Amino acid sequence: MSKDVFQRMQAGETVPFDDPQYYQVGEIARRTTKLLTEFNVTADIEKVRELWGEISGTPLDDTTVIQIPFYINLGRFTSIGKNVYINHACSFLDMGSITIEDDVLIGPKVNLSTEAHPVNPAERKALTVKPIVIKQNAWIGANATILPGVTVGKNSIVAAGAVVSKDVPENTIVAGIPAKVIKEIVE
């Protein structure tokens, strides 16, 4: 049995937009957009939890909060732990998978993008993906951007406005464009 378009992407294959299976991406994205329309207008946290379960396939833990508005292209490749707080106006592109471990804080307008396009102009209308992992007790500051393939280490802080293109070691603070370690966190 051959792999579907998502399995191929997550295995590292670059997939062009004219791939015969690419329509599957559009189908899931349309379903997610429809659910997000309702998600982003409800003030009922229990309804938000229910809708997140429909979007991702996994219920949102009772200790976790996602503030609205919230944007995600697919949702089925995002895993959110316990006691997580995701502030307003965040945008996640999760085809490559996003893992947010327990006790993570995500500030407003944070962008997590697991998706990119090849540099070569002849191949640009293709898609490549790499996972993002936010380890336990990390804090992502307002308007930070985390790029494909990045792991943010346990207890680390990504400063507001940072653009993170490389892994963040645990117990450090990174800042800037591109983000660099500016301080170690000592307990």
N, C-alpha and C positions, 0 to 999 in steps of 0.2 A: 504494500500500500504506500502510495507516495505521500509526502508531507504536504500539509496545507500551506498557504502563503504566510501565515503567522509563524508556523514552525520553521519554515525556511528562513524568514527574516531573523528570528531569534537565534538561529544557528549560525548567523553571520553572513547569509547570502544577501547580496544587493538585488533588490527586486524592482524592475522597471514598472512605470504606471500602466503600460500596455500588457503586463503579464496576464494570462488568461484567468488567473484566480484573484486578481486585484479587486474585482467587484465585491469580494467578501469584506474588504476594508470599508467600502462605502456603505454596505448594508448595516454593519455594526455601528458605524459612525452616525448614520441616520437614526437608528434606534436610540442610541445614546443621546443625540440632540433632542429627540422627542421627550425622553425622560428628564433631561436637564431643564427643559422648558418648565416643567412642573416643579422640579427640584428647586429651581432658583426663584420661585415665587411663593414658596410655603414658609410660614413662620413656625410651623409645628415641627420640632426637632424629631419627634417620632416618625413623622412622614418623611423627613429628610433621611433618617436611618433606613426606612423601608425602601425608598427610592434608590439609595446607594446600593442596597442589596440587589435590586433589579439591574442596576447599571453594571456592577462589578461581579455579581454572582456570589458575593460573600457579605453577610450582614456586617454592619458597622457596630463595633463594640459600644456598649452603653457609656463607657468612660471617654469616648472620642467625640470630638465636635468638628464639623465642617461648616464654616460660616458661608453664607451666600452673599453675593453670587460666587459660583465656582464653575470652572470650565475644564472639561476633559474630552479628548477626542473619542476614545473607545471605552475606557473604564475597566474592561475585563482583564487587563494586565496590571492592575494596581492593587497592592496589598497594603492595608493600613492597620497598624497595631493598636494596642490599648493605650489609653490616656494620651492620645495625640490631639493637638489643637491645630487646625488649619484655618488661618484667618481669611478675610474677604478677598475676592478678586484674584484668586490663584488660578493658574493655567497649567494643566498637566497634559503632555503628549506621551502616551504610555505604550505604544506598540512594542517597544523594546523591553518593557516591564519596569515598574516602579515599586520598590519595597520601602515602606516607611515603618521602622521598628517602633517599639513602645516608647512612650514619654517624649516624643518629638514635638517641638514647637515650630510652626511654619508661619512666618509673618505675612502681611498682606502683599498682594501682587507678586508673589513668588512664581517663577516659571521653572518647571521641571520638564525638560525635553529629551526624550530618549531617541529622537529621530533626527536624521541628517540626510544630506544629498551629496553625491560624489563631487569632487572639485572639478574634474574634467567636464567641460561644457557639453561634450557629446553624450555624456552619461548622466547629466544633471537631473533629468526627469526620472530618476530612479530613487529608491529609498533604502537607506541603511539604518539599522537600529542597534543600540547597545543599552544595557540596563543601567538604571540609577538605583543606588541603595543609600538610604539615610539611616544610619545606625542609631541605636538607643541613646536617648537623652540629648540628641543634637538639637541645635537651634539655628534655623535658617531665617536671616533677617529680611526685612521688608525689601521688596523689589529685587531680590537676588535671582540669578539665573544659574541653574545647574544643567550642564550639557551632557550629552550621551556618554555613557561608560564611567561616570563618576560615582565613587563611594565616599560619603561623608562619614568620617569616623565617629565612634562613640564619644559623647560629651563635647563634641566640637561645636564651634560657632562659625557660621558664614555671615560676615558683616553685611549690612544693608547695602544694596546696589552692586554687590560683587558678582562677577561672572566667573564661574568655577568650571574649568576645563580639565583639571587633573584631580586625582584623589586627594582628600583632605585627611591627614593623619589624625588619629584619635587625640583628644585633649589638646586641641590647638584652635586658634582663631585665625581665619583667613579673611583677607580684604583685598579690594582692588579689581582692576581689569587688565590682564587676567589675575585672578585671585592668587595671592601668595601668603604663606604663613607669616603672621606678624607677631604672634605671641603664643607661648605654651600656657596651658591652663594647669595650675598646680592646686591640688586639693589640700 
